[in-house]
Amino acid sequence: MALEVLSTEFQRRVDRTRAKMKEAGLDALFIYSDEYHPGYSMYYTNHRTINCIEESAHALFLPLEGEIHAFMGNLNRFAAKRFSWVKSAHNIYEMRTELPKLVEALGYPVKKIGVVGEELFPISLYREMEKGFKGITIVESSDIVIQERLYKSKNELDLIRAAGKLADDSILAALEQTEVGKTEIELSAIGEYITRSRGGDIGSAYLVVSGMHTDLPTWRPMERKIERGDYVWFDFNPSVLGYCSDTGITIAMEGASEEQIKIMDFAYETNQRMVNFIKPGMKGSELFKETLRLTDEANLSQYFVPYTKGMRAIGHGVGLEVVEYPDLGPSSEFVFEPGMVFGIKFDLHGFPFGGVRVEPTCIITEHGAEPVNDLMGMRKSYENGRK
């Protein structure tokens, strides 16, 4: 993607955000992110901090008018000045003294500031920000940026499609090496290598889970060796220029029972029906109800319902982070609209032999949901390779 295209897109994002700030009566936003949840700030800067804990913070002071200023750990400031669109980078541990200077320099009175990413703020840094904005009303305003990020541009969608292709390639490379005796962590490393060697980044953990570990809805790869009759599921999350795919498939090793194959087939079929069911204008809760109906019909809801409560449920937004707003569940009142992107997830767990996961990333279009992954193609490739 050409730099001038990116530059124009970032400016459009800032302009739209400032218009919403004005509507909300805000004089500025203070946007907080970190290395593990980079989306809020990265949406405006195309920059992601690195190094854990004290160096992870990445905040922005975005006024109604004038220059945008970044705040981060001191070491990350040097890279930010080279790679970020926002060239003014301050030490986040000096907010108490730096923020009053920036407010005073604006040339207009600052009475109300919206905070974005309040849920990510360490308490100590939040208190320092409050001291820097002493005498100014602070209100939670994350929804302004959440709504901006919800609808992806053509450039963003192209990057998500590229991340989806990279996810498929990474899983396929791991599948080619999947055999009895191979460890989960070896297969995870193969996927990570393919992603890194092709210029991608790791959006989240690369999970390979096998045998009885598949009974859990999530777990890390271990030194466990794959055995005959195992389920093995892969959940790979590469990113391309910051934009992610969330992709999961399940395979059954030679020696798996007829019941295991039947459950796995049902998972793939149900996930495909979920994807086909999505139409613009329908509520997220409608998809949940349809998925629950399918599992009830198959007398499998006891293996489905416990894993669909709380966050993520049967899916979630995907973009600059692998898991973004909104979650897809029984109370999801948002409406599917073109330009949104979701991981559409179907999980069954709790069987004596483990559980299954099937999850493509899907772009919502005017006609429905467009998967960026070829899950059945990967499964068939593995099964044909065993013959």
C-alpha positions as a Markdown table, in Angstrom:
| # | Residue | x | y | z |
|---|---|---|---|---|
| 1 | Met | 0.0 | 0.0 | 0.0 |
| 2 | Ala | 1.5 | 3.4 | -1.0 |
| 3 | Leu | 2.6 | 5.7 | 1.8 |
| 4 | Glu | 0.6 | 8.6 | 0.4 |
| 5 | Val | -2.6 | 6.4 | 0.5 |
| 6 | Leu | -1.9 | 5.5 | 4.1 |
| 7 | Ser | -1.2 | 9.2 | 5.0 |
| 8 | Thr | -4.5 | 10.3 | 3.4 |
| 9 | Glu | -6.4 | 7.5 | 5.2 |
| 10 | Phe | -5.0 | 8.4 | 8.6 |
| 11 | Gln | -5.9 | 12.1 | 8.1 |
| 12 | Arg | -9.5 | 11.1 | 7.2 |
| 13 | Arg | -9.7 | 9.1 | 10.5 |
| 14 | Val | -8.5 | 12.1 | 12.5 |
| 15 | Asp | -11.0 | 14.4 | 10.7 |
| 16 | Arg | -13.9 | 12.0 | 11.4 |
| 17 | Thr | -12.9 | 11.6 | 15.0 |
| 18 | Arg | -12.7 | 15.3 | 15.5 |
| 19 | Ala | -16.1 | 15.8 | 14.1 |
| 20 | Lys | -17.5 | 13.3 | 16.6 |
| 21 | Met | -15.6 | 14.9 | 19.4 |
| 22 | Lys | -17.2 | 18.3 | 18.6 |
| 23 | Glu | -20.6 | 16.7 | 18.6 |
| 24 | Ala | -19.9 | 15.2 | 22.0 |
| 25 | Gly | -18.7 | 18.5 | 23.4 |
| 26 | Leu | -15.1 | 17.3 | 23.9 |
| 27 | Asp | -12.1 | 19.6 | 23.6 |
| 28 | Ala | -9.6 | 16.7 | 23.3 |
| 29 | Leu | -9.2 | 12.9 | 23.5 |
| 30 | Phe | -6.6 | 11.0 | 25.5 |
| 31 | Ile | -6.3 | 7.6 | 23.9 |
| 32 | Tyr | -4.5 | 4.8 | 25.7 |
| 33 | Ser | -3.3 | 1.4 | 24.3 |
| 34 | Asp | -0.5 | -1.0 | 25.0 |
| 35 | Glu | 1.5 | -3.6 | 23.2 |
| 36 | Tyr | -1.1 | -6.3 | 23.7 |
| 37 | His | -4.1 | -4.2 | 22.8 |
| 38 | Pro | -2.6 | -1.7 | 20.3 |
| 39 | Gly | -5.7 | -0.9 | 18.3 |
| 40 | Tyr | -6.9 | 2.4 | 19.8 |
| 41 | Ser | -3.7 | 4.2 | 19.2 |
| 42 | Met | -2.4 | 2.3 | 16.2 |
| 43 | Tyr | -5.6 | 3.2 | 14.3 |
| 44 | Tyr | -4.3 | 6.8 | 14.2 |
| 45 | Thr | -0.5 | 6.3 | 14.1 |
| 46 | Asn | 0.3 | 3.0 | 12.3 |
| 47 | His | 2.7 | 2.4 | 15.1 |
| 48 | Arg | 2.9 | -0.3 | 17.7 |
| 49 | Thr | 5.1 | -0.2 | 20.8 |
| 50 | Ile | 7.4 | -3.1 | 21.7 |
| 51 | Asn | 9.0 | -4.3 | 25.0 |
| 52 | Cys | 6.9 | -5.5 | 27.9 |
| 53 | Ile | 5.5 | -3.9 | 31.0 |
| 54 | Glu | 6.9 | -0.4 | 31.5 |
| 55 | Glu | 7.6 | 0.2 | 27.8 |
| 56 | Ser | 4.3 | -1.2 | 26.5 |
| 57 | Ala | 2.2 | 2.0 | 26.9 |
| 58 | His | 1.2 | 4.0 | 23.8 |
| 59 | Ala | -1.1 | 7.0 | 24.4 |
| 60 | Leu | -2.2 | 9.9 | 22.2 |
| 61 | Phe | -3.3 | 13.4 | 23.1 |
| 62 | Leu | -5.7 | 14.3 | 20.2 |
| 63 | Pro | -7.0 | 17.9 | 20.5 |
| 64 | Leu | -9.9 | 19.4 | 18.4 |
| 65 | Glu | -7.3 | 21.5 | 16.6 |
| 66 | Gly | -3.5 | 21.3 | 16.2 |
| 67 | Glu | -0.8 | 18.7 | 16.5 |
| 68 | Ile | -1.4 | 15.2 | 17.9 |
| 69 | His | 1.1 | 14.2 | 20.6 |
| 70 | Ala | 2.1 | 10.6 | 21.6 |
| 71 | Phe | 3.1 | 9.4 | 25.0 |
| 72 | Met | 5.0 | 6.1 | 25.6 |
| 73 | Gly | 7.8 | 4.5 | 27.4 |
| 74 | Asn | 11.1 | 6.4 | 26.9 |
| 75 | Leu | 12.8 | 3.7 | 24.8 |
| 76 | Asn | 9.9 | 3.4 | 22.4 |
| 77 | Arg | 10.0 | 7.2 | 21.7 |
| 78 | Phe | 13.1 | 6.8 | 19.5 |
| 79 | Ala | 11.4 | 4.3 | 17.1 |
| 80 | Ala | 8.2 | 6.3 | 17.1 |
| 81 | Lys | 9.9 | 9.4 | 15.8 |
| 82 | Arg | 11.2 | 7.3 | 12.9 |
| 83 | Phe | 8.2 | 5.1 | 12.0 |
| 84 | Ser | 5.1 | 6.8 | 13.3 |
| 85 | Trp | 3.0 | 9.4 | 11.5 |
| 86 | Val | 2.8 | 11.2 | 14.9 |
| 87 | Lys | 6.3 | 12.7 | 15.4 |
| 88 | Ser | 5.8 | 14.4 | 18.7 |
| 89 | Ala | 6.6 | 11.7 | 21.3 |
| 90 | His | 6.7 | 12.3 | 25.0 |
| 91 | Asn | 7.7 | 10.1 | 28.0 |
| 92 | Ile | 4.4 | 8.8 | 29.4 |
| 93 | Tyr | 6.0 | 8.9 | 32.9 |
| 94 | Glu | 6.1 | 12.7 | 32.6 |
| 95 | Met | 2.4 | 13.2 | 31.9 |
| 96 | Arg | 2.0 | 15.2 | 35.1 |
| 97 | Thr | 4.2 | 18.0 | 33.8 |
| 98 | Glu | 3.8 | 17.6 | 30.0 |
| 99 | Leu | 0.1 | 17.5 | 29.6 |
| 100 | Pro | -0.5 | 21.0 | 31.2 |
| 101 | Lys | 2.0 | 22.4 | 28.7 |
| 102 | Leu | 0.1 | 20.9 | 25.8 |
| 103 | Val | -3.2 | 22.1 | 27.0 |
| 104 | Glu | -2.0 | 25.6 | 27.6 |
| 105 | Ala | -0.4 | 25.7 | 24.1 |
| 106 | Leu | -3.7 | 24.9 | 22.3 |
| 107 | Gly | -5.0 | 28.5 | 22.3 |
| 108 | Tyr | -8.5 | 27.6 | 23.3 |
| 109 | Pro | -10.1 | 26.7 | 26.7 |
| 110 | Val | -10.1 | 23.0 | 27.5 |
| 111 | Lys | -13.0 | 22.1 | 29.8 |
| 112 | Lys | -13.7 | 18.5 | 29.0 |
| 113 | Ile | -11.4 | 15.6 | 27.8 |
| 114 | Gly | -12.6 | 12.2 | 26.7 |
| 115 | Val | -10.5 | 9.1 | 27.7 |
| 116 | Val | -10.4 | 6.2 | 25.4 |
| 117 | Gly | -9.1 | 2.8 | 26.6 |
| 118 | Glu | -9.9 | 3.4 | 30.3 |
| 119 | Glu | -10.1 | -0.4 | 30.7 |
| 120 | Leu | -6.5 | -0.8 | 29.7 |
| 121 | Phe | -4.9 | 1.9 | 31.9 |
| 122 | Pro | -2.7 | 0.8 | 34.8 |
| 123 | Ile | -4.0 | 2.6 | 37.9 |
| 124 | Ser | -0.7 | 4.4 | 38.4 |
| 125 | Leu | -0.6 | 5.9 | 34.9 |
| 126 | Tyr | -4.3 | 6.8 | 35.1 |
| 127 | Arg | -3.6 | 8.8 | 38.3 |
| 128 | Glu | -0.7 | 10.6 | 36.6 |
| 129 | Met | -3.0 | 11.5 | 33.7 |
| 130 | Glu | -5.6 | 12.9 | 36.1 |
| 131 | Lys | -2.9 | 15.1 | 37.7 |
| 132 | Gly | -1.8 | 16.3 | 34.3 |
| 133 | Phe | -5.4 | 17.3 | 33.5 |
| 134 | Lys | -6.1 | 18.8 | 36.9 |
| 135 | Gly | -9.2 | 21.1 | 36.9 |
| 136 | Ile | -10.5 | 19.6 | 33.6 |
| 137 | Thr | -13.5 | 17.3 | 33.5 |
| 138 | Ile | -12.6 | 13.7 | 32.3 |
| 139 | Val | -15.2 | 11.5 | 30.8 |
| 140 | Glu | -15.1 | 7.9 | 29.4 |
| 141 | Ser | -15.3 | 8.2 | 25.5 |
| 142 | Ser | -14.0 | 4.9 | 24.1 |
| 143 | Asp | -17.2 | 4.5 | 22.0 |
| 144 | Ile | -16.0 | 7.3 | 19.7 |
| 145 | Val | -13.0 | 5.3 | 18.5 |
| 146 | Ile | -14.7 | 1.9 | 18.8 |
| 147 | Gln | -17.3 | 3.0 | 16.3 |
| 148 | Glu | -14.7 | 4.4 | 14.0 |
| 149 | Arg | -12.8 | 1.1 | 14.0 |
| 150 | Leu | -15.9 | -1.0 | 13.5 |
| 151 | Tyr | -16.2 | -0.2 | 9.8 |
| 152 | Lys | -13.1 | -1.1 | 7.7 |
| 153 | Ser | -12.0 | 0.8 | 4.6 |
| 154 | Lys | -11.0 | -0.9 | 1.4 |
| 155 | Asn | -7.3 | -0.7 | 2.4 |
| 156 | Glu | -8.0 | -2.3 | 5.7 |
| 157 | Leu | -10.1 | -5.1 | 4.1 |
| 158 | Asp | -7.3 | -5.8 | 1.7 |
| 159 | Leu | -4.9 | -6.2 | 4.5 |
| 160 | Ile | -7.3 | -8.5 | 6.4 |
| 161 | Arg | -7.7 | -10.7 | 3.3 |
| 162 | Ala | -3.9 | -10.9 | 3.1 |
| 163 | Ala | -3.7 | -11.9 | 6.8 |
| 164 | Gly | -6.4 | -14.5 | 6.1 |
| 165 | Lys | -4.3 | -16.0 | 3.2 |
| 166 | Leu | -1.2 | -16.0 | 5.5 |
| 167 | Ala | -3.2 | -17.8 | 8.2 |
| 168 | Asp | -4.2 | -20.5 | 5.7 |
| 169 | Asp | -0.6 | -20.9 | 4.4 |
| 170 | Ser | 0.7 | -21.1 | 8.0 |
| 171 | Ile | -1.8 | -23.8 | 9.0 |
| 172 | Leu | -1.2 | -25.7 | 5.8 |
| 173 | Ala | 2.5 | -25.8 | 6.5 |
| 174 | Ala | 1.9 | -27.1 | 10.0 |
| 175 | Leu | -0.6 | -29.7 | 8.7 |
| 176 | Glu | 2.0 | -31.1 | 6.3 |
| 177 | Gln | 4.2 | -31.9 | 9.3 |
| 178 | Thr | 1.3 | -33.2 | 11.5 |
| 179 | Glu | 1.9 | -36.8 | 12.4 |
| 180 | Val | 1.9 | -39.1 | 15.4 |
| 181 | Gly | 4.8 | -38.2 | 17.6 |
| 182 | Lys | 5.0 | -34.6 | 16.6 |
| 183 | Thr | 4.7 | -32.1 | 19.6 |
| 184 | Glu | 2.1 | -29.3 | 19.7 |
| 185 | Ile | 4.9 | -26.8 | 20.2 |
| 186 | Glu | 6.8 | -28.0 | 17.1 |
| 187 | Leu | 3.7 | -27.5 | 14.9 |
| 188 | Ser | 3.0 | -24.1 | 16.4 |
| 189 | Ala | 6.6 | -23.1 | 15.6 |
| 190 | Ile | 6.1 | -24.1 | 12.0 |
| 191 | Gly | 3.1 | -21.8 | 11.6 |
| 192 | Glu | 4.9 | -18.9 | 13.3 |
| 193 | Tyr | 8.0 | -19.4 | 11.0 |
| 194 | Ile | 5.8 | -19.3 | 7.9 |
| 195 | Thr | 4.2 | -16.1 | 9.1 |
| 196 | Arg | 7.5 | -14.4 | 10.0 |
| 197 | Ser | 9.3 | -15.6 | 6.9 |
| 198 | Arg | 6.7 | -14.0 | 4.7 |
| 199 | Gly | 6.7 | -10.6 | 6.3 |
| 200 | Gly | 3.8 | -11.1 | 8.7 |
| 201 | Asp | 3.6 | -10.5 | 12.4 |
| 202 | Ile | 2.0 | -12.5 | 15.2 |
| 203 | Gly | -1.4 | -10.9 | 16.1 |
| 204 | Ser | -1.9 | -13.3 | 19.0 |
| 205 | Ala | -0.8 | -16.7 | 20.2 |
| 206 | Tyr | -0.4 | -19.6 | 17.7 |
| 207 | Leu | -2.3 | -22.4 | 19.4 |
| 208 | Val | -1.9 | -26.1 | 18.6 |
| 209 | Val | -3.9 | -28.2 | 21.0 |
| 210 | Ser | -4.3 | -32.0 | 20.9 |
| 211 | Gly | -5.9 | -35.0 | 22.6 |
| 212 | Met | -7.7 | -34.3 | 25.9 |
| 213 | His | -6.3 | -30.8 | 25.9 |
| 214 | Thr | -8.9 | -30.0 | 23.2 |
| 215 | Asp | -11.5 | -30.4 | 26.0 |
| 216 | Leu | -10.5 | -26.9 | 26.9 |
| 217 | Pro | -11.8 | -23.9 | 24.9 |
| 218 | Thr | -8.3 | -22.4 | 25.0 |
| 219 | Trp | -4.8 | -23.5 | 26.0 |
| 220 | Arg | -1.2 | -23.0 | 25.0 |
| 221 | Pro | 0.8 | -25.5 | 22.9 |
| 222 | Met | 2.9 | -27.8 | 25.0 |
| 223 | Glu | 5.5 | -30.6 | 24.6 |
| 224 | Arg | 2.7 | -33.1 | 24.4 |
| 225 | Lys | 3.2 | -35.6 | 21.5 |
| 226 | Ile | 0.3 | -36.2 | 19.2 |
| 227 | Glu | -1.2 | -39.7 | 19.4 |
| 228 | Arg | -3.4 | -41.9 | 17.2 |
| 229 | Gly | -7.1 | -41.0 | 17.4 |
| 230 | Asp | -6.4 | -37.5 | 18.7 |
| 231 | Tyr | -8.3 | -34.4 | 17.7 |
| 232 | Val | -5.9 | -31.6 | 16.9 |
| 233 | Trp | -7.0 | -28.0 | 16.5 |
| 234 | Phe | -5.1 | -25.1 | 15.2 |
| 235 | Asp | -5.9 | -21.4 | 16.1 |
| 236 | Phe | -3.5 | -19.1 | 14.2 |
| 237 | Asn | -3.7 | -15.3 | 14.2 |
| 238 | Pro | -1.2 | -13.6 | 11.9 |
| 239 | Ser | -1.3 | -9.9 | 11.1 |
| 240 | Val | -0.2 | -7.9 | 8.0 |
| 241 | Leu | 0.7 | -4.3 | 8.6 |
| 242 | Gly | -1.2 | -4.5 | 11.8 |
| 243 | Tyr | -4.4 | -6.1 | 10.5 |
| 244 | Cys | -5.3 | -9.6 | 11.7 |
| 245 | Ser | -7.0 | -12.8 | 10.9 |
| 246 | Asp | -8.4 | -15.2 | 13.5 |
| 247 | Thr | -8.5 | -18.7 | 12.0 |
| 248 | Gly | -9.2 | -22.1 | 13.6 |
| 249 | Ile | -9.6 | -25.6 | 12.2 |
| 250 | Thr | -9.8 | -29.1 | 13.7 |
| 251 | Ile | -8.5 | -32.4 | 12.3 |
| 252 | Ala | -8.8 | -35.9 | 13.5 |
| 253 | Met | -5.8 | -38.2 | 13.5 |
| 254 | Glu | -5.9 | -41.7 | 12.1 |
| 255 | Gly | -7.6 | -44.0 | 14.5 |
| 256 | Ala | -10.3 | -41.5 | 15.5 |
| 257 | Ser | -13.7 | -43.0 | 16.2 |
| 258 | Glu | -16.7 | -42.7 | 14.0 |
| 259 | Glu | -18.3 | -40.5 | 16.8 |
| 260 | Gln | -15.3 | -38.2 | 16.7 |
| 261 | Ile | -15.6 | -37.8 | 12.9 |
| 262 | Lys | -19.3 | -37.2 | 13.1 |
| 263 | Ile | -18.8 | -34.5 | 15.7 |
| 264 | Met | -16.1 | -32.8 | 13.6 |
| 265 | Asp | -18.2 | -33.0 | 10.5 |
| 266 | Phe | -21.1 | -31.4 | 12.4 |
| 267 | Ala | -18.8 | -28.6 | 13.5 |
| 268 | Tyr | -17.7 | -27.7 | 10.0 |
| 269 | Glu | -21.2 | -28.0 | 8.6 |
| 270 | Thr | -22.6 | -25.8 | 11.4 |
| 271 | Asn | -20.0 | -23.2 | 11.0 |
| 272 | Gln | -20.7 | -23.0 | 7.3 |
| 273 | Arg | -24.4 | -22.6 | 8.0 |
| 274 | Met | -23.6 | -19.8 | 10.5 |
| 275 | Val | -21.6 | -18.0 | 7.8 |
| 276 | Asn | -24.3 | -18.4 | 5.2 |
| 277 | Phe | -27.0 | -17.3 | 7.7 |
| 278 | Ile | -25.5 | -13.8 | 8.1 |
| 279 | Lys | -27.2 | -11.0 | 6.2 |
| 280 | Pro | -26.7 | -7.2 | 6.5 |
| 281 | Gly | -29.4 | -5.7 | 8.7 |
| 282 | Met | -29.8 | -8.7 | 11.1 |
| 283 | Lys | -28.8 | -8.5 | 14.7 |
| 284 | Gly | -25.9 | -10.4 | 16.1 |
| 285 | Ser | -28.2 | -12.2 | 18.6 |
| 286 | Glu | -30.2 | -13.7 | 15.7 |
| 287 | Leu | -27.0 | -15.6 | 14.6 |
| 288 | Phe | -26.6 | -16.8 | 18.2 |
| 289 | Lys | -30.2 | -18.1 | 18.3 |
| 290 | Glu | -29.8 | -19.9 | 15.0 |
| 291 | Thr | -26.6 | -21.5 | 16.1 |
| 292 | Leu | -28.2 | -22.6 | 19.4 |
| 293 | Arg | -31.1 | -24.0 | 17.4 |
| 294 | Leu | -28.8 | -26.1 | 15.3 |
| 295 | Thr | -27.0 | -27.6 | 18.4 |
| 296 | Asp | -30.3 | -28.2 | 20.1 |
| 297 | Glu | -31.5 | -30.1 | 17.0 |
| 298 | Ala | -28.4 | -32.3 | 17.2 |
| 299 | Asn | -28.7 | -32.8 | 21.0 |
| 300 | Leu | -25.3 | -31.2 | 21.5 |
| 301 | Ser | -26.2 | -27.9 | 23.3 |
| 302 | Gln | -24.6 | -29.2 | 26.5 |
| 303 | Tyr | -21.3 | -29.2 | 24.7 |
| 304 | Phe | -21.9 | -25.7 | 23.2 |
| 305 | Val | -23.7 | -23.4 | 25.7 |
| 306 | Pro | -21.0 | -23.4 | 28.5 |
| 307 | Tyr | -18.5 | -21.9 | 26.0 |
| 308 | Thr | -20.7 | -19.2 | 24.7 |
| 309 | Lys | -21.2 | -17.1 | 27.8 |
| 310 | Gly | -19.3 | -13.9 | 28.5 |
| 311 | Met | -16.8 | -12.4 | 26.1 |
| 312 | Arg | -16.4 | -13.8 | 22.5 |
| 313 | Ala | -19.2 | -16.3 | 22.6 |
| 314 | Ile | -19.6 | -17.5 | 19.0 |
| 315 | Gly | -17.4 | -14.7 | 17.5 |
| 316 | His | -16.1 | -11.2 | 17.8 |
| 317 | Gly | -14.8 | -8.3 | 15.7 |
| 318 | Val | -11.4 | -8.6 | 14.0 |
| 319 | Gly | -9.1 | -5.8 | 12.8 |
| 320 | Leu | -6.1 | -4.2 | 14.4 |
| 321 | Glu | -6.5 | -6.7 | 17.2 |
| 322 | Val | -7.4 | -10.4 | 16.9 |
| 323 | Val | -10.3 | -9.8 | 19.3 |
| 324 | Glu | -12.2 | -6.5 | 18.9 |
| 325 | Tyr | -15.6 | -5.1 | 19.7 |
| 326 | Pro | -18.3 | -6.4 | 19.4 |
| 327 | Asp | -18.7 | -9.8 | 20.9 |
| 328 | Leu | -21.2 | -12.2 | 19.2 |
| 329 | Gly | -23.5 | -13.7 | 21.8 |
| 330 | Pro | -27.1 | -14.0 | 23.1 |
| 331 | Ser | -27.3 | -10.3 | 24.0 |
| 332 | Ser | -25.6 | -8.9 | 20.9 |
| 333 | Glu | -27.9 | -6.1 | 19.7 |
| 334 | Phe | -25.6 | -4.7 | 17.1 |
| 335 | Val | -26.6 | -5.0 | 13.4 |
| 336 | Phe | -24.4 | -6.6 | 10.8 |
| 337 | Glu | -23.4 | -4.0 | 8.2 |
| 338 | Pro | -21.0 | -4.0 | 5.2 |
| 339 | Gly | -17.4 | -3.2 | 6.1 |
| 340 | Met | -17.5 | -5.0 | 9.5 |
| 341 | Val | -15.2 | -8.0 | 10.1 |
| 342 | Phe | -15.8 | -10.9 | 12.4 |
| 343 | Gly | -14.3 | -14.2 | 13.5 |
| 344 | Ile | -17.3 | -16.6 | 13.3 |
| 345 | Lys | -16.5 | -19.3 | 15.8 |
| 346 | Phe | -18.1 | -22.7 | 16.5 |
| 347 | Asp | -16.8 | -24.6 | 19.5 |
| 348 | Leu | -17.9 | -27.9 | 21.1 |
| 349 | His | -16.0 | -29.2 | 24.2 |
| 350 | Gly | -16.5 | -31.6 | 27.0 |
| 351 | Phe | -16.6 | -34.9 | 25.1 |
| 352 | Pro | -14.7 | -37.9 | 26.6 |
| 353 | Phe | -12.3 | -37.5 | 23.6 |
| 354 | Gly | -12.0 | -33.7 | 23.8 |
| 355 | Gly | -13.5 | -31.0 | 21.6 |
| 356 | Val | -13.5 | -29.1 | 18.3 |
| 357 | Arg | -13.1 | -25.5 | 17.0 |
| 358 | Val | -13.9 | -24.1 | 13.5 |
| 359 | Glu | -13.4 | -20.4 | 12.9 |
| 360 | Pro | -13.0 | -18.3 | 9.8 |
| 361 | Thr | -12.6 | -14.6 | 9.6 |
| 362 | Cys | -15.4 | -13.1 | 7.6 |
| 363 | Ile | -16.0 | -9.7 | 5.9 |
| 364 | Ile | -19.6 | -8.5 | 5.9 |
| 365 | Thr | -20.6 | -7.4 | 2.4 |
| 366 | Glu | -23.9 | -6.2 | 0.9 |
| 367 | His | -24.7 | -9.8 | 0.2 |
| 368 | Gly | -23.7 | -11.6 | 3.4 |
| 369 | Ala | -20.4 | -12.9 | 4.9 |
| 370 | Glu | -17.3 | -13.4 | 2.8 |
| 371 | Pro | -14.8 | -15.8 | 4.5 |
| 372 | Val | -11.1 | -14.9 | 4.0 |
| 373 | Asn | -10.1 | -18.4 | 4.9 |
| 374 | Asp | -10.6 | -21.7 | 3.1 |
| 375 | Leu | -11.2 | -24.0 | 6.1 |
| 376 | Met | -12.6 | -27.0 | 4.2 |
| 377 | Gly | -9.7 | -26.7 | 1.6 |
| 378 | Met | -7.2 | -27.0 | 4.4 |
| 379 | Arg | -9.0 | -29.9 | 6.0 |
| 380 | Lys | -9.2 | -31.8 | 2.6 |
| 381 | Ser | -5.6 | -31.0 | 1.9 |
| 382 | Tyr | -4.6 | -32.7 | 5.1 |
| 383 | Glu | -6.9 | -35.7 | 4.6 |
| 384 | Asn | -5.8 | -36.2 | 1.0 |
| 385 | Gly | -2.2 | -36.1 | 2.1 |
| 386 | Arg | -2.7 | -39.1 | 4.4 |
| 387 | Lys | -4.1 | -41.3 | 1.6 |
